[in-house]
Each structure stands twice: as C-alpha cells, then as structure tokens.
Amino acid sequence: MPSLTIDGHPIAYAEAGAGPPVVMIHGTLGDQRSWAGQMDAFGAAHHAIAVSLRHCWPGHWSEDGDFTIARHTADIAGFIAALGEGPVRLIGHSRGGHIAFRVAQHHPELVSALVLVEPGGELDESLGGAPPAGIQAAAFARAAALIGEGRVEEGLTIVAEHTGGPGAWAKRSEARKAINRDNARTLLGQVNEQRSPYSRAEAAGIAIRILLVGGDQSQPQFGRILDALEGAMPNARRVTIPRAAHSVQADNPADFNAAVLAFLAGG
C-alpha cells in the first residue's frame, strides 16, 4: 500500500488511473476504503487518490491526542504538496468535507476545484447559527465513552443514528461496519478535535469552483449546512443525489459518480 510521510507520519492511500489528480478525504470512522465505489469510475479519466487520515486504518490509534481538524488539514495540505502533481480537485465527505473546506481556505494554491459532500460541522451566527451548537459533540462524546469502555457496537450505533437516522447502523452493509469497527477508537481523539464553525467570511473567501452534494434522504442538519454554504460561496453549485442518505457516495455511487464527474469535466 503506498504512503507519503508528512511531518514524520505515514499517510497511506489507494490510487487508480492517471490524469488530473483527484484527492478524496473520508469522514468520521472511515478510511480510504470509504471511496471504494469511486476508484474505478474516477480513475478512468483521473489520478484518483483516496487517503486514510492520520491514525485511521491501516494506521493505528494512539493516545497522543493528535486528532484535530488543524492536524488533518496540515496533513492533507502536505500530502498534496508532496504528490507534486500541482493543484488537485479535492473531495471531502462529512468530517472530511470540513477538512477539505479548511484546506481550500488556508491553502488555495493547492486546490483547483472543491467537492463538499454533506460537510460536517456547525455554523456561526453569520450563517444562521445552525445546527444548534453542541448536539453532535454530545452524541459523539457519549459514543466515545462507550467505545472506550469496550462497548464498541453501542458507540458505533449512536454515531450512525446521529448522522443517518434511526436504524442506520442495522441497515449498514457488513463491509461498511467493518470499516467503522477498524476505526472506532479514533472517535476518542475526535471528541477533542477543536472544530471551528463555518463563517460567512470564510465561505465567501473560497473563490474556486465548488460542488455541494447532498442526499435526498439525509438528516436535516446536513441540509442546513449546505443551504448556508450555497448562499455564501460565490462559485458554488449544488446537486441532490436520489436514494441516498448521509453516506451519499456509498448509498448511490452511480448517480454520485456521474454528478461529480460532470462537475469535474466542466473545468
């Protein structure tokens, strides 16, 4: 499995194809395998690269507390620079969408186009202040406490139902559950990730082409974030994928892939 060493830490990744680089960042409890349904489709015309964030599979969780948004933003920026292929098309899902937003905000020279797939986080008052601050943090803290006690399935169920609604964990495929189990202990770090809310000024300052992606069956908190960013980002367009909840790219990969590839082909 290939990797690049960034600030002394190996960042593993999967890759397919050749052409303009497309870098994909997974969300909470995920890793590079979260993009399995995109690799062949994107690799047909691009150098498709799916990273595993620091401490995520095939890496290992450690108790050093180094699992913050700032750390992962720096890692992705360093990874893109180390690739040496110029600016990339950057795609992020959920927490990975928040990281992608921050990379584009702080390192605009590294990103030529941005795809945010139901980005996670909260909105400050300039964007309406929703979802209510602390709801996700409280849910994830409960889940992390259970995982720390060895009650992994209970903790993962809380996270799945917070993002996907009642019964979301039971509905997941065994392959997706295995990915979440492999990364369960990273939630112990994520509860202290120091995630700042999105602001209108930050969103307005990202001037590159942007695609905002949501699922038509997603929980309402993700729609509120997409609504706010759509209204603030100057070059954003939006698409809703049918038959998809929060894990949009896994729930309906065919329609997701078609929408993203059409956007990437536009410039």
BALOBA-1460 file (C-alpha; in Angstrom, 3 decimals):
// residues 267
<rec num="1" residu="m" x="0.000" y="0.000" z="0.000"/>
<rec num="2" residu="p" x="1.564" y="3.336" z="-0.987"/>
<rec num="3" residu="s" x="2.087" y="6.125" z="1.535"/>
<rec num="4" residu="l" x="3.688" y="9.547" z="1.834"/>
<rec num="5" residu="t" x="5.404" y="10.675" z="5.014"/>
<rec num="6" residu="i" x="4.040" y="14.021" z="6.183"/>
<rec num="7" residu="d" x="5.561" y="15.648" z="9.281"/>
<rec num="8" residu="g" x="7.062" y="12.329" z="10.259"/>
<rec num="9" residu="h" x="3.843" y="10.333" z="9.885"/>
<rec num="10" residu="p" x="2.950" y="7.981" z="7.008"/>
<rec num="11" residu="i" x="-0.286" y="8.867" z="5.209"/>
<rec num="12" residu="a" x="-1.472" y="5.735" z="3.381"/>
<rec num="13" residu="y" x="-3.609" y="5.956" z="0.294"/>
<rec num="14" residu="a" x="-5.229" y="3.988" z="-2.514"/>
<rec num="15" residu="e" x="-4.919" y="5.111" z="-6.114"/>
<rec num="16" residu="a" x="-6.244" y="4.319" z="-9.559"/>
<rec num="17" residu="g" x="-5.823" y="5.686" z="-13.067"/>
<rec num="18" residu="a" x="-3.855" y="8.572" z="-14.498"/>
<rec num="19" residu="g" x="-4.627" y="12.150" z="-15.393"/>
<rec num="20" residu="p" x="-5.594" y="15.224" z="-13.379"/>
<rec num="21" residu="p" x="-5.310" y="14.406" z="-9.658"/>
<rec num="22" residu="v" x="-8.458" y="13.938" z="-7.577"/>
<rec num="23" residu="v" x="-7.896" y="13.567" z="-3.824"/>
<rec num="24" residu="m" x="-10.692" y="12.177" z="-1.625"/>
<rec num="25" residu="i" x="-10.964" y="12.606" z="2.159"/>
<rec num="26" residu="h" x="-13.173" y="10.280" z="4.204"/>
<rec num="27" residu="g" x="-15.367" y="11.166" z="7.167"/>
<rec num="28" residu="t" x="-15.705" y="10.047" z="10.783"/>
<rec num="29" residu="l" x="-14.905" y="6.366" z="11.410"/>
<rec num="30" residu="g" x="-13.834" y="5.955" z="7.772"/>
<rec num="31" residu="d" x="-10.655" y="5.465" z="5.807"/>
<rec num="32" residu="q" x="-9.527" y="5.167" z="2.187"/>
<rec num="33" residu="r" x="-11.907" y="2.217" z="1.673"/>
<rec num="34" residu="s" x="-14.852" y="4.593" z="2.135"/>
<rec num="35" residu="w" x="-14.292" y="5.596" z="-1.513"/>
<rec num="36" residu="a" x="-14.183" y="2.072" z="-2.975"/>
<rec num="37" residu="g" x="-17.213" y="2.832" z="-5.138"/>
<rec num="38" residu="q" x="-15.452" y="5.783" z="-6.756"/>
<rec num="39" residu="m" x="-11.990" y="4.457" z="-7.567"/>
<rec num="40" residu="d" x="-12.712" y="2.773" z="-10.903"/>
<rec num="41" residu="a" x="-15.095" y="5.462" z="-12.137"/>
<rec num="42" residu="f" x="-12.854" y="8.376" z="-11.214"/>
<rec num="43" residu="g" x="-9.697" y="6.537" z="-12.254"/>
<rec num="44" residu="a" x="-10.973" y="6.189" z="-15.821"/>
<rec num="45" residu="a" x="-10.032" y="9.813" z="-16.543"/>
<rec num="46" residu="h" x="-8.158" y="10.994" z="-13.436"/>
<rec num="47" residu="h" x="-5.451" y="10.039" z="-10.997"/>
<rec num="48" residu="a" x="-7.889" y="9.060" z="-8.245"/>
<rec num="49" residu="i" x="-6.396" y="9.085" z="-4.748"/>
<rec num="50" residu="a" x="-8.226" y="8.142" z="-1.546"/>
<rec num="51" residu="v" x="-6.299" y="8.948" z="1.623"/>
<rec num="52" residu="s" x="-6.503" y="7.476" z="5.103"/>
<rec num="53" residu="l" x="-6.184" y="10.274" z="7.631"/>
<rec num="54" residu="r" x="-3.583" y="10.106" z="10.389"/>
<rec num="55" residu="h" x="-4.369" y="7.289" z="12.873"/>
<rec num="56" residu="c" x="-7.053" y="5.756" z="10.639"/>
<rec num="57" residu="w" x="-6.769" y="2.270" z="9.092"/>
<rec num="58" residu="p" x="-4.250" y="0.925" z="8.090"/>
<rec num="59" residu="g" x="-2.674" y="3.124" z="10.745"/>
<rec num="60" residu="h" x="-3.281" y="2.706" z="14.441"/>
<rec num="61" residu="w" x="-4.879" y="4.843" z="17.097"/>
<rec num="62" residu="s" x="-2.518" y="6.226" z="19.730"/>
<rec num="63" residu="e" x="-3.319" y="8.252" z="22.803"/>
<rec num="64" residu="d" x="-1.257" y="11.291" z="21.773"/>
<rec num="65" residu="g" x="-4.310" y="13.466" z="21.219"/>
<rec num="66" residu="d" x="-3.129" y="14.375" z="17.727"/>
<rec num="67" residu="f" x="-6.512" y="14.043" z="16.002"/>
<rec num="68" residu="t" x="-7.594" y="17.601" z="15.371"/>
<rec num="69" residu="i" x="-9.017" y="19.376" z="12.358"/>
<rec num="70" residu="a" x="-5.871" y="21.517" z="12.240"/>
<rec num="71" residu="r" x="-3.600" y="18.458" z="12.242"/>
<rec num="72" residu="h" x="-5.519" y="16.725" z="9.475"/>
<rec num="73" residu="t" x="-5.756" y="19.935" z="7.435"/>
<rec num="74" residu="a" x="-1.980" y="20.283" z="7.619"/>
<rec num="75" residu="d" x="-1.557" y="16.617" z="6.703"/>
<rec num="76" residu="i" x="-3.722" y="16.917" z="3.586"/>
<rec num="77" residu="a" x="-2.004" y="20.124" z="2.520"/>
<rec num="78" residu="g" x="1.373" y="18.433" z="2.973"/>
<rec num="79" residu="f" x="0.169" y="15.350" z="1.139"/>
<rec num="80" residu="i" x="-0.989" y="17.376" z="-1.889"/>
<rec num="81" residu="a" x="2.293" y="19.267" z="-1.992"/>
<rec num="82" residu="a" x="4.293" y="16.026" z="-1.708"/>
<rec num="83" residu="l" x="2.366" y="14.469" z="-4.600"/>
<rec num="84" residu="g" x="3.990" y="17.016" z="-6.858"/>
<rec num="85" residu="e" x="1.134" y="16.977" z="-9.399"/>
<rec num="86" residu="g" x="0.062" y="20.583" z="-8.957"/>
<rec num="87" residu="p" x="-3.320" y="21.743" z="-7.644"/>
<rec num="88" residu="v" x="-5.826" y="18.920" z="-7.131"/>
<rec num="89" residu="r" x="-9.552" y="18.511" z="-7.348"/>
<rec num="90" residu="l" x="-10.352" y="17.946" z="-3.675"/>
<rec num="91" residu="i" x="-13.361" y="15.933" z="-2.475"/>
<rec num="92" residu="g" x="-14.363" y="15.584" z="1.165"/>
<rec num="93" residu="h" x="-17.239" y="13.778" z="2.848"/>
<rec num="94" residu="s" x="-18.701" y="14.745" z="6.246"/>
<rec num="95" residu="r" x="-15.749" y="15.464" z="8.593"/>
<rec num="96" residu="g" x="-13.537" y="15.089" z="5.535"/>
<rec num="97" residu="g" x="-15.618" y="17.816" z="3.897"/>
<rec num="98" residu="h" x="-14.794" y="20.117" z="6.782"/>
<rec num="99" residu="i" x="-11.105" y="19.329" z="6.328"/>
<rec num="100" residu="a" x="-11.368" y="19.932" z="2.569"/>
<rec num="101" residu="f" x="-13.028" y="23.305" z="3.265"/>
<rec num="102" residu="r" x="-10.132" y="24.281" z="5.551"/>
<rec num="103" residu="v" x="-7.500" y="23.164" z="3.032"/>
<rec num="104" residu="a" x="-9.143" y="25.289" z="0.338"/>
<rec num="105" residu="q" x="-9.449" y="28.195" z="2.771"/>
<rec num="106" residu="h" x="-5.851" y="28.167" z="4.023"/>
<rec num="107" residu="h" x="-4.020" y="26.707" z="1.007"/>
<rec num="108" residu="p" x="-5.863" y="27.958" z="-2.111"/>
<rec num="109" residu="e" x="-2.827" y="27.326" z="-4.302"/>
<rec num="110" residu="l" x="-3.236" y="23.569" z="-3.723"/>
<rec num="111" residu="v" x="-6.867" y="23.205" z="-4.829"/>
<rec num="112" residu="s" x="-8.312" y="23.814" z="-8.308"/>
<rec num="113" residu="a" x="-11.875" y="22.649" z="-7.591"/>
<rec num="114" residu="l" x="-13.728" y="21.570" z="-4.460"/>
<rec num="115" residu="v" x="-16.464" y="18.992" z="-3.859"/>
<rec num="116" residu="l" x="-18.088" y="19.047" z="-0.414"/>
<rec num="117" residu="v" x="-20.265" y="16.020" z="0.298"/>
<rec num="118" residu="e" x="-22.540" y="16.893" z="3.232"/>
<rec num="119" residu="p" x="-19.673" y="18.587" z="5.087"/>
<rec num="120" residu="g" x="-19.811" y="18.222" z="8.846"/>
<rec num="121" residu="g" x="-19.628" y="20.950" z="11.441"/>
<rec num="122" residu="e" x="-21.614" y="23.871" z="12.743"/>
<rec num="123" residu="l" x="-22.465" y="27.371" z="11.521"/>
<rec num="124" residu="d" x="-21.596" y="30.555" z="13.342"/>
<rec num="125" residu="e" x="-24.054" y="33.429" z="13.761"/>
<rec num="126" residu="s" x="-23.120" y="34.970" z="10.414"/>
<rec num="127" residu="l" x="-24.539" y="31.846" z="8.715"/>
<rec num="128" residu="g" x="-27.548" y="31.423" z="10.953"/>
<rec num="129" residu="g" x="-26.027" y="29.527" z="13.849"/>
<rec num="130" residu="a" x="-27.490" y="26.111" z="12.963"/>
<rec num="131" residu="p" x="-27.315" y="23.236" z="13.729"/>
<rec num="132" residu="p" x="-27.538" y="24.057" z="17.448"/>
<rec num="133" residu="a" x="-24.065" y="24.086" z="18.935"/>
<rec num="134" residu="g" x="-23.051" y="21.029" z="20.897"/>
<rec num="135" residu="i" x="-25.618" y="18.473" z="19.735"/>
<rec num="136" residu="q" x="-23.162" y="16.441" z="17.675"/>
<rec num="137" residu="a" x="-20.386" y="16.913" z="20.215"/>
<rec num="138" residu="a" x="-22.600" y="15.495" z="22.953"/>
<rec num="139" residu="a" x="-23.652" y="12.498" z="20.839"/>
<rec num="140" residu="f" x="-20.091" y="11.718" z="19.799"/>
<rec num="141" residu="a" x="-18.845" y="12.107" z="23.390"/>
<rec num="142" residu="r" x="-21.370" y="9.506" z="24.554"/>
<rec num="143" residu="a" x="-20.320" y="7.204" z="21.735"/>
<rec num="144" residu="a" x="-16.620" y="7.670" z="22.508"/>
<rec num="145" residu="a" x="-17.185" y="6.887" z="26.178"/>
<rec num="146" residu="l" x="-18.888" y="3.619" z="25.247"/>
<rec num="147" residu="i" x="-16.112" y="2.699" z="22.811"/>
<rec num="148" residu="g" x="-13.533" y="3.454" z="25.498"/>
<rec num="149" residu="e" x="-15.350" y="1.009" z="27.774"/>
<rec num="150" residu="g" x="-15.205" y="-1.676" z="25.087"/>
<rec num="151" residu="r" x="-18.895" y="-1.315" z="24.137"/>
<rec num="152" residu="v" x="-17.965" y="-0.679" z="20.535"/>
<rec num="153" residu="e" x="-21.217" y="-1.671" z="18.829"/>
<rec num="154" residu="e" x="-23.247" y="0.579" z="21.130"/>
<rec num="155" residu="g" x="-20.958" y="3.519" z="20.426"/>
<rec num="156" residu="l" x="-20.994" y="2.987" z="16.689"/>
<rec num="157" residu="t" x="-24.779" y="2.746" z="16.751"/>
<rec num="158" residu="i" x="-25.018" y="6.208" z="18.328"/>
<rec num="159" residu="v" x="-22.791" y="7.760" z="15.651"/>
<rec num="160" residu="a" x="-24.632" y="6.008" z="12.824"/>
<rec num="161" residu="e" x="-28.053" y="7.089" z="14.062"/>
<rec num="162" residu="h" x="-26.945" y="10.683" z="14.679"/>
<rec num="163" residu="t" x="-25.791" y="11.010" z="11.070"/>
<rec num="164" residu="g" x="-28.139" y="8.555" z="9.363"/>
<rec num="165" residu="g" x="-31.300" y="8.436" z="11.472"/>
<rec num="166" residu="p" x="-32.977" y="5.631" z="13.436"/>
<rec num="167" residu="g" x="-31.855" y="2.140" z="12.461"/>
<rec num="168" residu="a" x="-28.898" y="3.409" z="10.415"/>
<rec num="169" residu="w" x="-26.377" y="1.030" z="11.983"/>
<rec num="170" residu="a" x="-28.551" y="-2.039" z="11.419"/>
<rec num="171" residu="k" x="-29.022" y="-1.061" z="7.765"/>
<rec num="172" residu="r" x="-25.305" y="-0.766" z="7.005"/>
<rec num="173" residu="s" x="-23.539" y="-3.410" z="4.985"/>
<rec num="174" residu="e" x="-21.052" y="-5.636" z="6.760"/>
<rec num="175" residu="a" x="-18.260" y="-4.079" z="4.696"/>
<rec num="176" residu="r" x="-19.124" y="-0.589" z="5.949"/>
<rec num="177" residu="k" x="-19.499" y="-1.834" z="9.516"/>
<rec num="178" residu="a" x="-16.044" y="-3.416" z="9.296"/>
<rec num="179" residu="i" x="-14.514" y="-0.077" z="8.256"/>
<rec num="180" residu="n" x="-16.217" y="1.658" z="11.190"/>
<rec num="181" residu="r" x="-15.059" y="-1.011" z="13.640"/>
<rec num="182" residu="d" x="-11.483" y="-0.768" z="12.361"/>
<rec num="183" residu="n" x="-11.530" y="2.977" z="13.089"/>
<rec num="184" residu="a" x="-13.727" y="3.006" z="16.193"/>
<rec num="185" residu="r" x="-11.052" y="4.200" z="18.618"/>
<rec num="186" residu="t" x="-10.282" y="7.276" z="16.517"/>
<rec num="187" residu="l" x="-13.505" y="8.694" z="17.962"/>
<rec num="188" residu="l" x="-11.641" y="9.006" z="21.287"/>
<rec num="189" residu="g" x="-9.488" y="11.628" z="19.598"/>
<rec num="190" residu="q" x="-12.219" y="13.237" z="17.560"/>
<rec num="191" residu="v" x="-14.175" y="14.375" z="20.613"/>
<rec num="192" residu="n" x="-11.337" y="16.849" z="21.253"/>
<rec num="193" residu="e" x="-10.766" y="17.852" z="17.623"/>
<rec num="194" residu="q" x="-11.235" y="21.618" z="18.163"/>
<rec num="195" residu="r" x="-13.536" y="22.126" z="15.179"/>
<rec num="196" residu="s" x="-14.395" y="25.762" z="14.493"/>
<rec num="197" residu="p" x="-17.789" y="26.659" z="12.996"/>
<rec num="198" residu="y" x="-18.076" y="27.835" z="9.418"/>
<rec num="199" residu="s" x="-18.421" y="31.597" z="8.950"/>
<rec num="200" residu="r" x="-19.812" y="33.619" z="6.063"/>
<rec num="201" residu="a" x="-16.492" y="35.397" z="5.516"/>
<rec num="202" residu="e" x="-14.607" y="32.088" z="5.324"/>
<rec num="203" residu="a" x="-17.081" y="30.597" z="2.868"/>
<rec num="204" residu="a" x="-17.142" y="33.723" z="0.713"/>
<rec num="205" residu="g" x="-13.355" y="33.739" z="0.577"/>
<rec num="206" residu="i" x="-13.140" y="30.411" z="-1.287"/>
<rec num="207" residu="a" x="-13.370" y="31.545" z="-4.897"/>
<rec num="208" residu="i" x="-12.691" y="28.316" z="-6.817"/>
<rec num="209" residu="r" x="-15.389" y="26.189" z="-8.457"/>
<rec num="210" residu="i" x="-17.352" y="24.273" z="-5.826"/>
<rec num="211" residu="l" x="-19.882" y="21.441" z="-5.958"/>
<rec num="212" residu="l" x="-22.064" y="20.913" z="-2.889"/>
<rec num="213" residu="v" x="-23.536" y="17.408" z="-2.713"/>
<rec num="214" residu="g" x="-26.353" y="16.115" z="-0.519"/>
<rec num="215" residu="g" x="-28.593" y="13.081" z="-0.338"/>
<rec num="216" residu="d" x="-32.355" y="13.311" z="-0.637"/>
<rec num="217" residu="q" x="-32.813" y="11.102" z="2.464"/>
<rec num="218" residu="s" x="-30.273" y="12.833" z="4.713"/>
<rec num="219" residu="q" x="-30.823" y="14.220" z="8.181"/>
<rec num="220" residu="p" x="-31.896" y="17.889" z="8.225"/>
<rec num="221" residu="q" x="-28.737" y="19.205" z="9.912"/>
<rec num="222" residu="f" x="-26.718" y="18.478" z="6.777"/>
<rec num="223" residu="g" x="-29.200" y="20.289" z="4.559"/>
<rec num="224" residu="r" x="-28.942" y="23.396" z="6.761"/>
<rec num="225" residu="i" x="-25.166" y="23.440" z="6.342"/>
<rec num="226" residu="l" x="-25.473" y="23.028" z="2.569"/>
<rec num="227" residu="d" x="-28.100" y="25.793" z="2.399"/>
<rec num="228" residu="a" x="-25.833" y="28.187" z="4.272"/>
<rec num="229" residu="l" x="-22.709" y="27.415" z="2.259"/>
<rec num="230" residu="e" x="-24.599" y="27.596" z="-1.038"/>
<rec num="231" residu="g" x="-25.728" y="31.095" z="-0.178"/>
<rec num="232" residu="a" x="-22.263" y="32.259" z="0.855"/>
<rec num="233" residu="m" x="-19.831" y="30.634" z="-1.586"/>
<rec num="234" residu="p" x="-19.544" y="32.709" z="-4.779"/>
<rec num="235" residu="n" x="-18.885" y="29.891" z="-7.271"/>
<rec num="236" residu="a" x="-20.891" y="27.045" z="-5.757"/>
<rec num="237" residu="r" x="-23.458" y="24.865" z="-7.437"/>
<rec num="238" residu="r" x="-25.461" y="22.142" z="-5.730"/>
<rec num="239" residu="v" x="-26.760" y="18.703" z="-6.562"/>
<rec num="240" residu="t" x="-29.003" y="16.328" z="-4.619"/>
<rec num="241" residu="i" x="-28.424" y="12.623" z="-5.121"/>
<rec num="242" residu="p" x="-31.556" y="10.437" z="-5.088"/>
<rec num="243" residu="r" x="-31.871" y="7.345" z="-2.916"/>
<rec num="244" residu="a" x="-29.042" y="8.495" z="-0.662"/>
<rec num="245" residu="a" x="-28.673" y="9.476" z="2.979"/>
<rec num="246" residu="h" x="-25.562" y="10.932" z="4.613"/>
<rec num="247" residu="s" x="-23.140" y="8.360" z="3.168"/>
<rec num="248" residu="v" x="-24.013" y="9.679" z="-0.273"/>
<rec num="249" residu="q" x="-21.138" y="8.142" z="-2.237"/>
<rec num="250" residu="a" x="-21.800" y="4.689" z="-0.760"/>
<rec num="251" residu="d" x="-25.601" y="4.813" z="-0.850"/>
<rec num="252" residu="n" x="-25.878" y="5.644" z="-4.565"/>
<rec num="253" residu="p" x="-22.423" y="5.507" z="-6.151"/>
<rec num="254" residu="a" x="-23.680" y="5.510" z="-9.744"/>
<rec num="255" residu="d" x="-25.539" y="8.838" z="-9.502"/>
<rec num="256" residu="f" x="-22.924" y="10.347" z="-7.206"/>
<rec num="257" residu="n" x="-20.092" y="9.446" z="-9.560"/>
<rec num="258" residu="a" x="-21.957" y="10.799" z="-12.589"/>
<rec num="259" residu="a" x="-22.658" y="14.134" z="-10.864"/>
<rec num="260" residu="v" x="-19.099" y="14.610" z="-9.631"/>
<rec num="261" residu="l" x="-17.508" y="13.587" z="-12.941"/>
<rec num="262" residu="a" x="-19.782" y="16.002" z="-14.827"/>
<rec num="263" residu="f" x="-18.694" y="18.790" z="-12.497"/>
<rec num="264" residu="l" x="-15.001" y="17.921" z="-12.855"/>
<rec num="265" residu="a" x="-15.325" y="17.854" z="-16.636"/>
<rec num="266" residu="g" x="-16.623" y="21.412" z="-16.584"/>
<rec num="267" residu="g" x="-13.284" y="22.974" z="-15.837"/>
